[in-house]
Structures are given as structure tokens and as C-alpha cells.
Amino acid sequence: VKTLLVKGLAKNEGNGKEYKPLILFKKVNYHDSKQNRNWIEIVASDGRKHVFEKINDNNEVVVRCNCADFHWRFNFEDSLRKLLYGRVRSKYEAKDNPGSSNPLELPGMCKHLIKLARSLNDAGILED
């Protein structure tokens, strides 16, 4: 399978809540050994080593986070554009101010997903 599932863990130090952002990269090109400086070697949670080409604009991406911001603001819009990993939620409409959660109806990512993407970039997994 030409996918790479990256799971993050973000902990709110103030209230102790944990959030689990997920990014699934598709069309990942794997190799048997690291023979090119643009290839990345990682060790998965099961201890196995994997070598793949850096993630770039050719890789499709789907995302998910269990935080309320992603759930109410981005889940539905991401699903319409096939950017959502997992189950779609029904569109949220605030009772007091309908349309206020995402007035432009744009897809997006919460701060937990943004932090995970920045961490992948800092680790050299994403192509410049």
C-alpha cells in the first residue's frame, strides 16, 4: 500500500486534554534501502524500518483530529473535497449565529494538525 499514516499527540498543559491529529499521505514511493539523499528512513511504531521519497506536492493528503475545532469547523468541508480521513460529521450550524463556525465554507486544519505538519517539515520528511 503506497500510504504513510502519521499520528500525532498534542497535550494541553492547562487542562490535560490530549488531541490526536492524523495525516495520511497517499502515493508514497517506498524503497528497499536508502540510496538517495531525498529518501527518508524512519522506524515505525512496530520497530520496522521504512524508506520512502520525501513527501511533496504529488502526494495526496487526508487529515483528521479529534479536537472540537476540527470537528465543528472543518470536518464537513474537508469531506466535501475528499480531504477527510475517516467518518464525516453532519454540517454544524450554530443556533445563535448560523454559519459562524466556518462562514466561507473552506476546508482547513486545526492548530494540532498544523503543528504536526510543521514537525514533519522540521524532521525533513516534507520536500522543500
NORGI-V751878 format. One line per field, one symbol per residue. phi: phi as a letter, one per 20 degrees, with the letter a starting at -180 (. if undefined). Layout:
# NORGI-V751878
phi: ???
This chain:
# NORGI-V751878
phi: .eccddddcddeffdmfdccfccdedmeeecfbeccfedddcdffeneecdbfgfbffefcccabeffgfgeedgfffffdldeenfeeffecfffbgnffbfelefacfffffffffffffenfeff
